[in-house]
Amino acid sequence: VTRRTARMVAEWQCVGFCHGVLNTDNMSIVGLTIDYGPFGFLDRYDPNHVCNASDNTGRYAYSKQPEVCKWNLQKLAEALEPELPREQGEAILAEEFDTEFRCHYLQKMRRKLGLVCTELPDDEALVARLLETMHLTGADFTNTFYLLSSFPVGPEPLGLPAFLAALTAQCASLEELKLAFRPQMDP
């Protein structure tokens, strides 16, 4: 259950899926979720995006989904305590969830970036820097990856200026970024 859940939430993170109501009763022991309630996909990449208007604390923000799923698994382990000693359930969760999530997430992100032949130690940092850049520029999550798939390669990348213009067009304008990063509390 731990591994399946970790892989499921890694898949979500790789496509920008946001589950709006990740309560324990909306998760299944077969590694699925039910009752998505309000859900959505990221447009502009914002790790703090919340798709549920009633979630004013950001409990189910996009970036928090892996930890919420892990917390839900902790609650499952507690409920199974009469049949599975708590220490054993917590050990399984501690050993398996983060490792499985990171491995599956990085594998999927490498594929999205076309890094399929060689795995390098810096790949994880490359993905993190790309996402940070997307966040700071307000780039569209899906369209950025789509455009990267059309990157011109070869001895002379003839379409590089057009490619860079299309990629830059996925970024938010200065006005959009000011609005997105404005303080959320009334002064």
Rosetta constraint file for C-alpha pairs under 8 A:
AtomPair CA 1 CA 5 HARMONIC 6.00 0.50
AtomPair CA 1 CA 29 HARMONIC 5.70 0.50
AtomPair CA 1 CA 30 HARMONIC 6.18 0.50
AtomPair CA 1 CA 31 HARMONIC 5.72 0.50
AtomPair CA 2 CA 6 HARMONIC 6.11 0.50
AtomPair CA 2 CA 31 HARMONIC 7.68 0.50
AtomPair CA 2 CA 73 HARMONIC 6.92 0.50
AtomPair CA 2 CA 92 HARMONIC 7.84 0.50
AtomPair CA 2 CA 93 HARMONIC 6.39 0.50
AtomPair CA 2 CA 96 HARMONIC 6.68 0.50
AtomPair CA 2 CA 97 HARMONIC 5.79 0.50
AtomPair CA 3 CA 7 HARMONIC 6.16 0.50
AtomPair CA 3 CA 96 HARMONIC 6.43 0.50
AtomPair CA 3 CA 97 HARMONIC 6.06 0.50
AtomPair CA 3 CA 100 HARMONIC 6.00 0.50
AtomPair CA 3 CA 101 HARMONIC 7.75 0.50
AtomPair CA 4 CA 8 HARMONIC 6.09 0.50
AtomPair CA 4 CA 30 HARMONIC 7.28 0.50
AtomPair CA 4 CA 31 HARMONIC 4.84 0.50
AtomPair CA 5 CA 9 HARMONIC 6.25 0.50
AtomPair CA 5 CA 31 HARMONIC 4.59 0.50
AtomPair CA 5 CA 32 HARMONIC 6.99 0.50
AtomPair CA 5 CA 69 HARMONIC 7.18 0.50
AtomPair CA 6 CA 10 HARMONIC 6.12 0.50
AtomPair CA 6 CA 66 HARMONIC 7.30 0.50
AtomPair CA 6 CA 69 HARMONIC 7.74 0.50
AtomPair CA 6 CA 70 HARMONIC 7.87 0.50
AtomPair CA 6 CA 97 HARMONIC 5.63 0.50
AtomPair CA 6 CA 98 HARMONIC 7.41 0.50
AtomPair CA 6 CA 100 HARMONIC 5.99 0.50
AtomPair CA 6 CA 101 HARMONIC 4.73 0.50
AtomPair CA 7 CA 11 HARMONIC 6.18 0.50
AtomPair CA 7 CA 100 HARMONIC 6.67 0.50
AtomPair CA 7 CA 101 HARMONIC 5.70 0.50
AtomPair CA 7 CA 104 HARMONIC 6.02 0.50
AtomPair CA 7 CA 105 HARMONIC 7.57 0.50
AtomPair CA 8 CA 12 HARMONIC 6.44 0.50
AtomPair CA 8 CA 31 HARMONIC 6.84 0.50
AtomPair CA 8 CA 32 HARMONIC 7.20 0.50
AtomPair CA 9 CA 13 HARMONIC 6.22 0.50
AtomPair CA 9 CA 65 HARMONIC 7.02 0.50
AtomPair CA 9 CA 66 HARMONIC 6.01 0.50
AtomPair CA 9 CA 69 HARMONIC 7.57 0.50
AtomPair CA 9 CA 101 HARMONIC 7.51 0.50
AtomPair CA 10 CA 14 HARMONIC 6.29 0.50
AtomPair CA 10 CA 66 HARMONIC 7.56 0.50
AtomPair CA 10 CA 101 HARMONIC 5.67 0.50
AtomPair CA 10 CA 102 HARMONIC 7.65 0.50
AtomPair CA 10 CA 104 HARMONIC 6.31 0.50
AtomPair CA 10 CA 105 HARMONIC 4.88 0.50
AtomPair CA 11 CA 15 HARMONIC 6.59 0.50
AtomPair CA 11 CA 104 HARMONIC 7.85 0.50
AtomPair CA 11 CA 105 HARMONIC 6.82 0.50
AtomPair CA 11 CA 108 HARMONIC 7.55 0.50
AtomPair CA 12 CA 16 HARMONIC 5.94 0.50
AtomPair CA 12 CA 17 HARMONIC 4.80 0.50
AtomPair CA 12 CA 18 HARMONIC 7.20 0.50
AtomPair CA 13 CA 17 HARMONIC 6.22 0.50
AtomPair CA 13 CA 62 HARMONIC 7.52 0.50
AtomPair CA 13 CA 63 HARMONIC 7.99 0.50
AtomPair CA 13 CA 105 HARMONIC 7.52 0.50
AtomPair CA 14 CA 105 HARMONIC 6.77 0.50
AtomPair CA 14 CA 108 HARMONIC 6.76 0.50
AtomPair CA 14 CA 109 HARMONIC 6.41 0.50
AtomPair CA 15 CA 41 HARMONIC 7.62 0.50
AtomPair CA 15 CA 142 HARMONIC 7.26 0.50
AtomPair CA 16 CA 41 HARMONIC 5.22 0.50
AtomPair CA 16 CA 42 HARMONIC 5.04 0.50
AtomPair CA 16 CA 62 HARMONIC 7.66 0.50
AtomPair CA 16 CA 141 HARMONIC 6.96 0.50
AtomPair CA 16 CA 142 HARMONIC 7.66 0.50
AtomPair CA 17 CA 39 HARMONIC 7.64 0.50
AtomPair CA 17 CA 40 HARMONIC 5.98 0.50
AtomPair CA 17 CA 41 HARMONIC 4.48 0.50
AtomPair CA 17 CA 42 HARMONIC 6.55 0.50
AtomPair CA 17 CA 62 HARMONIC 7.51 0.50
AtomPair CA 18 CA 39 HARMONIC 5.56 0.50
AtomPair CA 18 CA 40 HARMONIC 5.20 0.50
AtomPair CA 18 CA 41 HARMONIC 5.67 0.50
AtomPair CA 18 CA 42 HARMONIC 7.27 0.50
AtomPair CA 18 CA 50 HARMONIC 7.32 0.50
AtomPair CA 18 CA 51 HARMONIC 6.45 0.50
AtomPair CA 18 CA 61 HARMONIC 7.38 0.50
AtomPair CA 18 CA 62 HARMONIC 5.51 0.50
AtomPair CA 18 CA 65 HARMONIC 7.90 0.50
AtomPair CA 19 CA 36 HARMONIC 5.91 0.50
AtomPair CA 19 CA 37 HARMONIC 7.75 0.50
AtomPair CA 19 CA 38 HARMONIC 7.06 0.50
AtomPair CA 19 CA 39 HARMONIC 4.83 0.50
AtomPair CA 19 CA 40 HARMONIC 6.87 0.50
AtomPair CA 19 CA 51 HARMONIC 7.39 0.50
AtomPair CA 19 CA 60 HARMONIC 7.24 0.50
AtomPair CA 19 CA 62 HARMONIC 7.85 0.50
AtomPair CA 19 CA 65 HARMONIC 7.85 0.50
AtomPair CA 20 CA 36 HARMONIC 6.19 0.50
AtomPair CA 20 CA 37 HARMONIC 6.01 0.50
AtomPair CA 20 CA 38 HARMONIC 4.85 0.50
AtomPair CA 20 CA 39 HARMONIC 4.80 0.50
AtomPair CA 20 CA 40 HARMONIC 7.70 0.50
AtomPair CA 20 CA 50 HARMONIC 7.27 0.50
AtomPair CA 20 CA 51 HARMONIC 5.66 0.50
AtomPair CA 20 CA 52 HARMONIC 4.98 0.50
AtomPair CA 20 CA 60 HARMONIC 6.37 0.50
AtomPair CA 21 CA 26 HARMONIC 7.38 0.50
AtomPair CA 21 CA 35 HARMONIC 7.63 0.50
AtomPair CA 21 CA 36 HARMONIC 6.16 0.50
AtomPair CA 21 CA 37 HARMONIC 6.12 0.50
AtomPair CA 21 CA 38 HARMONIC 7.06 0.50
AtomPair CA 21 CA 39 HARMONIC 7.96 0.50
AtomPair CA 21 CA 52 HARMONIC 7.44 0.50
AtomPair CA 21 CA 60 HARMONIC 6.96 0.50
AtomPair CA 22 CA 26 HARMONIC 6.05 0.50
AtomPair CA 22 CA 27 HARMONIC 7.23 0.50
AtomPair CA 22 CA 36 HARMONIC 7.77 0.50
AtomPair CA 22 CA 60 HARMONIC 6.70 0.50
AtomPair CA 22 CA 65 HARMONIC 7.87 0.50
AtomPair CA 22 CA 68 HARMONIC 7.19 0.50
AtomPair CA 22 CA 69 HARMONIC 7.45 0.50
AtomPair CA 23 CA 27 HARMONIC 7.13 0.50
AtomPair CA 23 CA 72 HARMONIC 7.42 0.50
AtomPair CA 24 CA 72 HARMONIC 5.31 0.50
AtomPair CA 24 CA 75 HARMONIC 7.61 0.50
AtomPair CA 26 CA 33 HARMONIC 5.54 0.50
AtomPair CA 26 CA 34 HARMONIC 4.98 0.50
AtomPair CA 26 CA 35 HARMONIC 5.88 0.50
AtomPair CA 26 CA 36 HARMONIC 7.65 0.50
AtomPair CA 27 CA 31 HARMONIC 7.34 0.50
AtomPair CA 27 CA 32 HARMONIC 6.08 0.50
AtomPair CA 27 CA 33 HARMONIC 4.31 0.50
AtomPair CA 27 CA 34 HARMONIC 6.10 0.50
AtomPair CA 27 CA 72 HARMONIC 7.90 0.50
AtomPair CA 28 CA 32 HARMONIC 5.22 0.50
AtomPair CA 28 CA 33 HARMONIC 5.66 0.50
AtomPair CA 28 CA 34 HARMONIC 7.34 0.50
AtomPair CA 38 CA 51 HARMONIC 6.42 0.50
AtomPair CA 38 CA 52 HARMONIC 5.43 0.50
AtomPair CA 39 CA 51 HARMONIC 5.76 0.50
AtomPair CA 39 CA 52 HARMONIC 6.94 0.50
AtomPair CA 40 CA 51 HARMONIC 5.98 0.50
AtomPair CA 42 CA 46 HARMONIC 7.35 0.50
AtomPair CA 42 CA 49 HARMONIC 7.46 0.50
AtomPair CA 42 CA 140 HARMONIC 7.70 0.50
AtomPair CA 42 CA 141 HARMONIC 6.29 0.50
AtomPair CA 42 CA 142 HARMONIC 7.78 0.50
AtomPair CA 43 CA 140 HARMONIC 5.12 0.50
AtomPair CA 43 CA 141 HARMONIC 5.68 0.50
AtomPair CA 43 CA 142 HARMONIC 7.04 0.50
AtomPair CA 44 CA 135 HARMONIC 7.63 0.50
AtomPair CA 44 CA 138 HARMONIC 5.33 0.50
AtomPair CA 44 CA 139 HARMONIC 5.34 0.50
AtomPair CA 44 CA 140 HARMONIC 4.19 0.50
AtomPair CA 44 CA 141 HARMONIC 5.82 0.50
AtomPair CA 44 CA 172 HARMONIC 7.85 0.50
AtomPair CA 45 CA 131 HARMONIC 7.64 0.50
AtomPair CA 45 CA 134 HARMONIC 6.03 0.50
AtomPair CA 45 CA 135 HARMONIC 5.25 0.50
AtomPair CA 45 CA 138 HARMONIC 6.01 0.50
AtomPair CA 45 CA 139 HARMONIC 5.92 0.50
AtomPair CA 45 CA 140 HARMONIC 5.73 0.50
AtomPair CA 45 CA 141 HARMONIC 5.08 0.50
AtomPair CA 46 CA 62 HARMONIC 7.96 0.50
AtomPair CA 46 CA 135 HARMONIC 5.56 0.50
AtomPair CA 46 CA 138 HARMONIC 7.47 0.50
AtomPair CA 47 CA 61 HARMONIC 7.11 0.50
AtomPair CA 47 CA 62 HARMONIC 5.49 0.50
AtomPair CA 47 CA 63 HARMONIC 4.91 0.50
AtomPair CA 47 CA 135 HARMONIC 7.52 0.50
AtomPair CA 48 CA 58 HARMONIC 7.23 0.50
AtomPair CA 48 CA 61 HARMONIC 5.19 0.50
AtomPair CA 48 CA 62 HARMONIC 5.90 0.50
AtomPair CA 48 CA 63 HARMONIC 6.07 0.50
AtomPair CA 49 CA 58 HARMONIC 7.89 0.50
AtomPair CA 49 CA 61 HARMONIC 5.32 0.50
AtomPair CA 49 CA 62 HARMONIC 5.62 0.50
AtomPair CA 49 CA 63 HARMONIC 7.88 0.50
AtomPair CA 50 CA 55 HARMONIC 7.13 0.50
AtomPair CA 50 CA 58 HARMONIC 6.09 0.50
AtomPair CA 50 CA 60 HARMONIC 6.43 0.50
AtomPair CA 50 CA 61 HARMONIC 4.57 0.50
AtomPair CA 50 CA 62 HARMONIC 6.43 0.50
AtomPair CA 51 CA 61 HARMONIC 7.57 0.50
AtomPair CA 55 CA 59 HARMONIC 6.60 0.50
AtomPair CA 55 CA 60 HARMONIC 7.22 0.50
AtomPair CA 59 CA 64 HARMONIC 7.04 0.50
AtomPair CA 60 CA 64 HARMONIC 5.96 0.50
AtomPair CA 60 CA 65 HARMONIC 5.96 0.50
AtomPair CA 60 CA 68 HARMONIC 7.28 0.50
AtomPair CA 61 CA 65 HARMONIC 6.50 0.50
AtomPair CA 64 CA 68 HARMONIC 6.17 0.50
AtomPair CA 65 CA 69 HARMONIC 6.12 0.50
AtomPair CA 66 CA 70 HARMONIC 6.21 0.50
AtomPair CA 66 CA 101 HARMONIC 7.99 0.50
AtomPair CA 67 CA 71 HARMONIC 6.05 0.50
AtomPair CA 68 CA 72 HARMONIC 6.13 0.50
AtomPair CA 69 CA 73 HARMONIC 6.27 0.50
AtomPair CA 70 CA 74 HARMONIC 6.31 0.50
AtomPair CA 70 CA 93 HARMONIC 7.67 0.50
AtomPair CA 70 CA 97 HARMONIC 7.03 0.50
AtomPair CA 71 CA 75 HARMONIC 6.45 0.50
AtomPair CA 72 CA 76 HARMONIC 6.36 0.50
AtomPair CA 73 CA 77 HARMONIC 6.19 0.50
AtomPair CA 73 CA 93 HARMONIC 7.48 0.50
AtomPair CA 74 CA 78 HARMONIC 6.31 0.50
AtomPair CA 74 CA 89 HARMONIC 7.90 0.50
AtomPair CA 74 CA 90 HARMONIC 6.93 0.50
AtomPair CA 74 CA 93 HARMONIC 7.30 0.50
AtomPair CA 75 CA 79 HARMONIC 6.25 0.50
AtomPair CA 76 CA 80 HARMONIC 6.23 0.50
AtomPair CA 77 CA 81 HARMONIC 6.33 0.50
AtomPair CA 77 CA 84 HARMONIC 7.52 0.50
AtomPair CA 77 CA 86 HARMONIC 6.55 0.50
AtomPair CA 77 CA 89 HARMONIC 5.34 0.50
AtomPair CA 77 CA 90 HARMONIC 6.92 0.50
AtomPair CA 78 CA 86 HARMONIC 6.28 0.50
AtomPair CA 78 CA 89 HARMONIC 7.87 0.50
AtomPair CA 80 CA 84 HARMONIC 5.60 0.50
AtomPair CA 80 CA 85 HARMONIC 7.86 0.50
AtomPair CA 80 CA 86 HARMONIC 7.90 0.50
AtomPair CA 81 CA 85 HARMONIC 5.20 0.50
AtomPair CA 81 CA 86 HARMONIC 5.38 0.50
AtomPair CA 84 CA 88 HARMONIC 6.81 0.50
AtomPair CA 84 CA 89 HARMONIC 6.49 0.50
AtomPair CA 85 CA 89 HARMONIC 6.39 0.50
AtomPair CA 86 CA 90 HARMONIC 6.04 0.50
AtomPair CA 87 CA 91 HARMONIC 6.00 0.50
AtomPair CA 88 CA 92 HARMONIC 6.22 0.50
AtomPair CA 89 CA 93 HARMONIC 6.27 0.50
AtomPair CA 90 CA 94 HARMONIC 6.01 0.50
AtomPair CA 91 CA 95 HARMONIC 5.97 0.50
AtomPair CA 92 CA 96 HARMONIC 5.81 0.50
AtomPair CA 92 CA 97 HARMONIC 7.97 0.50
AtomPair CA 93 CA 97 HARMONIC 5.52 0.50
AtomPair CA 94 CA 98 HARMONIC 7.22 0.50
AtomPair CA 95 CA 99 HARMONIC 7.04 0.50
AtomPair CA 96 CA 100 HARMONIC 5.84 0.50
AtomPair CA 97 CA 101 HARMONIC 5.95 0.50
AtomPair CA 98 CA 102 HARMONIC 6.00 0.50
AtomPair CA 99 CA 103 HARMONIC 6.03 0.50
AtomPair CA 100 CA 104 HARMONIC 6.01 0.50
AtomPair CA 101 CA 105 HARMONIC 5.83 0.50
AtomPair CA 102 CA 106 HARMONIC 5.90 0.50
AtomPair CA 103 CA 107 HARMONIC 6.10 0.50
AtomPair CA 104 CA 108 HARMONIC 6.18 0.50
AtomPair CA 105 CA 109 HARMONIC 6.10 0.50
AtomPair CA 106 CA 110 HARMONIC 5.94 0.50
AtomPair CA 106 CA 123 HARMONIC 7.92 0.50
AtomPair CA 106 CA 124 HARMONIC 6.58 0.50
AtomPair CA 107 CA 111 HARMONIC 6.42 0.50
AtomPair CA 108 CA 112 HARMONIC 6.26 0.50
AtomPair CA 109 CA 113 HARMONIC 6.23 0.50
AtomPair CA 109 CA 127 HARMONIC 7.17 0.50
AtomPair CA 110 CA 114 HARMONIC 6.13 0.50
AtomPair CA 110 CA 115 HARMONIC 4.85 0.50
AtomPair CA 110 CA 116 HARMONIC 6.47 0.50
AtomPair CA 110 CA 123 HARMONIC 7.37 0.50
AtomPair CA 111 CA 115 HARMONIC 5.62 0.50
AtomPair CA 111 CA 116 HARMONIC 5.73 0.50
AtomPair CA 112 CA 145 HARMONIC 6.86 0.50
AtomPair CA 113 CA 145 HARMONIC 7.23 0.50
AtomPair CA 113 CA 148 HARMONIC 7.21 0.50
AtomPair CA 113 CA 149 HARMONIC 7.29 0.50
AtomPair CA 114 CA 149 HARMONIC 7.49 0.50
AtomPair CA 115 CA 119 HARMONIC 7.20 0.50
AtomPair CA 119 CA 123 HARMONIC 6.99 0.50
AtomPair CA 122 CA 126 HARMONIC 6.14 0.50
AtomPair CA 123 CA 127 HARMONIC 6.27 0.50
AtomPair CA 124 CA 128 HARMONIC 6.28 0.50
AtomPair CA 125 CA 129 HARMONIC 6.05 0.50
AtomPair CA 126 CA 130 HARMONIC 6.15 0.50
AtomPair CA 127 CA 131 HARMONIC 6.23 0.50
AtomPair CA 128 CA 132 HARMONIC 6.11 0.50
AtomPair CA 129 CA 133 HARMONIC 6.07 0.50
AtomPair CA 130 CA 134 HARMONIC 6.12 0.50
AtomPair CA 131 CA 135 HARMONIC 6.07 0.50
AtomPair CA 132 CA 136 HARMONIC 6.15 0.50
AtomPair CA 133 CA 137 HARMONIC 6.03 0.50
AtomPair CA 134 CA 138 HARMONIC 5.67 0.50
AtomPair CA 134 CA 139 HARMONIC 4.73 0.50
AtomPair CA 134 CA 140 HARMONIC 7.42 0.50
AtomPair CA 134 CA 141 HARMONIC 7.46 0.50
AtomPair CA 134 CA 171 HARMONIC 7.59 0.50
AtomPair CA 135 CA 139 HARMONIC 6.55 0.50
AtomPair CA 137 CA 171 HARMONIC 5.35 0.50
AtomPair CA 137 CA 172 HARMONIC 6.06 0.50
AtomPair CA 137 CA 177 HARMONIC 7.35 0.50
AtomPair CA 138 CA 170 HARMONIC 7.83 0.50
AtomPair CA 138 CA 171 HARMONIC 5.11 0.50
AtomPair CA 138 CA 172 HARMONIC 4.76 0.50
AtomPair CA 138 CA 177 HARMONIC 6.49 0.50
AtomPair CA 139 CA 144 HARMONIC 6.74 0.50
AtomPair CA 139 CA 170 HARMONIC 5.04 0.50
AtomPair CA 139 CA 171 HARMONIC 3.98 0.50
AtomPair CA 139 CA 172 HARMONIC 6.08 0.50
AtomPair CA 140 CA 144 HARMONIC 5.80 0.50
AtomPair CA 140 CA 170 HARMONIC 5.49 0.50
AtomPair CA 140 CA 171 HARMONIC 6.60 0.50
AtomPair CA 141 CA 145 HARMONIC 6.81 0.50
AtomPair CA 142 CA 146 HARMONIC 6.23 0.50
AtomPair CA 143 CA 147 HARMONIC 5.96 0.50
AtomPair CA 143 CA 170 HARMONIC 6.90 0.50
AtomPair CA 144 CA 148 HARMONIC 6.15 0.50
AtomPair CA 144 CA 167 HARMONIC 6.51 0.50
AtomPair CA 144 CA 170 HARMONIC 6.56 0.50
AtomPair CA 145 CA 149 HARMONIC 6.42 0.50
AtomPair CA 146 CA 150 HARMONIC 7.14 0.50
AtomPair CA 147 CA 151 HARMONIC 6.88 0.50
AtomPair CA 147 CA 163 HARMONIC 7.71 0.50
AtomPair CA 147 CA 166 HARMONIC 7.45 0.50
AtomPair CA 147 CA 167 HARMONIC 6.31 0.50
AtomPair CA 148 CA 167 HARMONIC 7.74 0.50
AtomPair CA 150 CA 163 HARMONIC 7.70 0.50
AtomPair CA 151 CA 160 HARMONIC 7.58 0.50
AtomPair CA 151 CA 163 HARMONIC 6.60 0.50
AtomPair CA 152 CA 157 HARMONIC 5.19 0.50
AtomPair CA 152 CA 158 HARMONIC 7.10 0.50
AtomPair CA 152 CA 159 HARMONIC 6.03 0.50
AtomPair CA 152 CA 160 HARMONIC 6.24 0.50
AtomPair CA 152 CA 163 HARMONIC 7.46 0.50
AtomPair CA 153 CA 157 HARMONIC 5.31 0.50
AtomPair CA 159 CA 163 HARMONIC 6.04 0.50
AtomPair CA 160 CA 164 HARMONIC 6.04 0.50
AtomPair CA 161 CA 165 HARMONIC 6.16 0.50
AtomPair CA 162 CA 166 HARMONIC 6.20 0.50
AtomPair CA 163 CA 167 HARMONIC 6.13 0.50
AtomPair CA 164 CA 168 HARMONIC 5.97 0.50
AtomPair CA 165 CA 169 HARMONIC 6.14 0.50
AtomPair CA 166 CA 170 HARMONIC 6.93 0.50
AtomPair CA 167 CA 171 HARMONIC 7.55 0.50
AtomPair CA 172 CA 176 HARMONIC 5.70 0.50
AtomPair CA 172 CA 177 HARMONIC 6.11 0.50
AtomPair CA 173 CA 177 HARMONIC 6.21 0.50
AtomPair CA 174 CA 178 HARMONIC 6.15 0.50
AtomPair CA 175 CA 179 HARMONIC 6.27 0.50
AtomPair CA 176 CA 180 HARMONIC 6.09 0.50
AtomPair CA 177 CA 181 HARMONIC 5.99 0.50
AtomPair CA 178 CA 182 HARMONIC 5.85 0.50
